[in-house]
């Protein structure tokens, strides 16, 4: 940032410092609306830990041990027969 830009920012800040808070907030929102937020690029490594947790989040309770054992047994029966 150049000295000229810094000076302009200081002048604007000094000018709006006397405004009521609601007006300064409106100005800040308008300034933020002009800023383009870059889209997040996905890493070639895959999902982040937070993304994986969000994908796996379920409202259902985890199955109990008996249910899991039954599933394993059913899978083995399908794969290898009885």
N, C-alpha and C positions, 0 to 999 in steps of 0.2 A: 504494500500500500504506500502510495507516495505521500509526501507532505501535504500536497494540495488536497488529496482525498481525505486525509486525516483531519485537515483543517475544516473541510466542508462537513464532515461528520460531526465534529465538535460544535460547529455553528448550528447545525440542525438540532443536535441534542440540547444545546443551550436554549434555542428558540422554543422547543416543545416542552422544556422542563417546567414552564409556567402554565401549561395546559392542565385542565382537570384530568385526573387519572383515567376516566372512561375514554376521553378523547385520545390519550396517549396509547391506550390499549387498542383502540380502533386503528390507529396508525400502525402500530406494531403488527397487527393482523394483516393489514393491507400489504405491508412490506413482506411478511412471510409468505403471502399468497403469490408473490412474484418470484419466489425462489423455487427452482425446479429441483425436486428431490431425485437423485439418481436411483434407478432401480437396482436392487441388490442382485449381484451376479452370483449364481450358484457355483460353488467350488467344484472342481473336477473330482474332488475326493468324495463327494456325496453329501448326504444330509448332515446337518449339525446335530449335536446331542439333543438340543431343545426341540428340533423338528421331529426327530425320531420319537421322543417322548410324547409329543403332541399327536403324532400319527398312531401311536399304540394306545393312547388314552382311551379307556372304555368305561362306560357307566355300569357295566355288569361286573359282578364280583368274579374273582378268579375261580376257576374250577377247583374242586377239592381233589385230594390224592386218589380217592376211589374212582372218580370220574376219569381222571387222566389215565389211570391204570387200565380202565375198561377200554378207553380209546386205543391205547397201545396194544392191548390184546386183540381188539377188533382189527387193527391194522396188520398185525402179524398173521391173523387168521386169513385175511384177504390176500396177503402176499405169499404165505407159505402153505396155506390150507390148515386143516385141523390137525 
